[in-house]
Amino acid sequence: MEHLALYRKYRPTTFEGVIGQEHITKALENQIASGKIGHAYLFTGSRGIGKTSVARILAKAVNCENNQNGSPCGQCESCKRFEGDINVIEIDAASNNRVDDIREIREKVKFLPVNAKYKVYIIDEVHMLTDSAFNALLKTLEEPPAHVIFILATTEVHKLPATILSRCVRFDFRLVSVDNLTKLLREVLDSENISYEDEALKLIAASGEGSVRDTLSIADSVCAYSEGGVTKEAVLKVLGRTDYDNLIRFYDLLLAREAGEMLSFIDELDHSGKNMSVFVKDLSKHARNLLIALTCRQPNDILNLPTEVMEKYAYQASKFEEKKLISYMQIFGGAENELRYTLSPRLLLETLALSAMLDMPAEDVKKN
């Protein structure tokens, strides 16, 4: 039997199944339940957070014969034939971005839907349309037929003309929290009868960086790699990323200004098979995370880290001055080009670590 990717297998089919976007799904449910449906919607936000899924659910719900408080029932004839419904037209603007493609839409919108109330056009990656294609679309958005609904989706809303924006009901999708992603992973792996460690799930969720699709794709890769269930070690092996504890230890050694201990630690990392190039990049990101933990009122709204990891970050961040963390971001982040060409990433890491130590006057370090 052909394997179906987790993000496809567990794609939500109702508004209730969408996680982390309640501010949007509730508004759409209310519009559908009241019959006050817009003629054009704009869904914007990062990749993999539910824009296309919500667009499909909306397309199903507006033609549902027995919607449940605005959400599709899944049982009526309209819902059952949704996958092959000729009244729902999905267009990828990345490959259909010419003015002729939009003109073809303008000709077809005139025709009434077949055995349905609405004909729905979902245009994904709409920012990829050419200027002339946008102009052609604008006329249709200004005076659409009553039986047509447009749903535009984009990750780069700043590229859309103001004339398009002003004619759409806009919904901004948010990144999904680590807690919500972890809960989803538990539900998915329980359904798949796959054992897991809670810490591994939190690590996967954090690595997904707010994207449901990325999180489930990572989980898929880990499941394929690990035969005995999803473990923290398997996750780190698949991702090639550095454990939070290693990053915290590295920065503790910077604080202690122990050159010998630092070189020994780097030797441990190298012999354990850590990717030195990845570690250097993670060091820059760690400095940035510490800066956020130090300066922001609600740092985890930005970082999306597991609670226990956030507590460690907050504690370590309290030991640093802002300017020193910015310096570390520059030192480790600026090494990206060197990493591409160096024959010894380990030697480069040792050089960067010792340079960071030497450039750190003792008075710049807060005492415990």
Beta strands, then each sheet from edge to edge (+ up, - down):
strand 1: 40-44
strand 2: 88-92
strand 3: 119-124
strand 4: 148-154
strand 5: 169-172
sheet 1: 2+ 3+ 4+ 1+ 5+
end
